[in-house]
Amino acid sequence: MRALFIQHDHVSPTGPVSQRLRHHGFEIEERTVVPEQLFSTPNQASFQFPDLDDYDLIIPLGAPWGAWDDACIGNWLQPELDWVRTAVTQNKPVLGICFGGQLIARSMGGSVARGPQCEIGWKTIWSEAPEIVSNGPWFQFHYDRWQLPEGAVEIARNPIASQAFVINKSLAIQFHPEINAAGLQDWLAWGGDKKVVEDGQDPDIMMRQTLAEEAEAEKRTFALVDGFLKHVAKLI
């Protein structure tokens, strides 16, 4: 089986998500939409989304841009929305992570917009399907939230935003199961540290907390991947 990760920028690690997929025998491919040299001008990126038939699983990852922001990234956002819509409607399993989950929501007729407040750091959620998504804590780094598309079944939430929904053989999640300390370090180095400070938090403490949480977070991510593959994607 083949799994494709869509990395929207050059600091989008696949972390324990790809590690667990390899455990299940998946061949992993990673493709980057916006290369490092275009990070500050992402709409200049040109990306050809590949043939869905070449893969058994699609994983669109997070992004520092908004899944609603056509003015900023519409050059490739609109084609990606069409691509994701085709995958979901054709029952191709999609695991959408943060921005990737928002893509599923918007492409299937829901909406994405700025939320009432951001979520940055380790947060617990309320899951009604713990066999798929546990309560966490999960690492969050987002400013936006989705409104569910018709036919979606929400399975997790918190008081700030919807956190997970299932539609067809796809799962959208708002948090970041792929993150580990190495991935967070890259995010902080590429401007995330300023956003953490703007939210009234200490990046150094967040990094130390992530290091302390890493082993247990990996176990939760492995369980999430297993639950998705078994109960949603039906691939194991």
Helices and strands as residue ranges (DSSP letters): E 2-7, H 15-23, E 27-32, G 36-38, G 42-44, G 52-54, E 57-60, H 70-89, E 95-97, H 99-107, E 111-123, E 126-127, E 138-147, E 153-157, E 162-167, E 170-173, H 181-187, I 188-192, H 193-198, H 203-227, I 228-232
